[in-house]
Amino acid sequence: MDPLAPVSGRRRAWRAWRRRRPFGAGLLLVLGGAEILLVQRAGPPARCSRRGRTCGTRCRC
């Protein structure tokens, strides 16, 4: 297929639709997916051995 040949009507319509799609929505979608992946990799929070509640990295119970 010659890259310089004129594009068909369907392909032209597809390209026009694709260029009008909102960039912000795609960006939010990617950021939301990244958040889900990072939360899953972080694992559960540390538990305090004395009181059984969630504590930070330095437990002062």
N, C-alpha and C positions, 0 to 999 in steps of 0.2 A: 504494500500500500504506500502510495506516494504521500509523504508528510506535507507536501505543499498543495495537495489536491483539496478542493473545497469540502467542507464537512457537511454531512447530511443534516436535515432539519431536526431529527431526533437528537443527534449528538449536540447540535448547537443549543437546543432547548435544555439538554442535560447540563452542559457547561454553564449556561446562564443561571440555572437553578442552583447549581453547586456554588457559584460565586456569590449568590445572594444569601447563603446560609449564614447565620450569626456566628461570629468568632467567639464571643463571650460565652455562649452556651456550651460550645465544645471545650473551652478552657475550663469551665466549672465542672464539666463531666470528667475531664482528666484529673483535675485536682481532687475531686471526690473519690475517684478510684484509687489515687495514690494514698489518700488518707486511710481508706479501708485496708490497703495492703500494709501500710506502716503500723496500724493498730494491731493487725493480726500477727505481725512479726514481733511486736513488742512483748507479747505474752501477758499473763495476768500480773497484777501488782503484787509486790512483796507483802506477806502477811506477818504481823507481829507475833512472835512466839509466846509472848506473855499473855496478851489479852485477845488474840485471835482477830484483831481488826486490821484494816489496811493502813500501813504506815509508809512513810517515805523511806529513803535509803538509810537515814540515820534514825533509828528507833530510840525514843527517850521515854519509854513507858515506865 
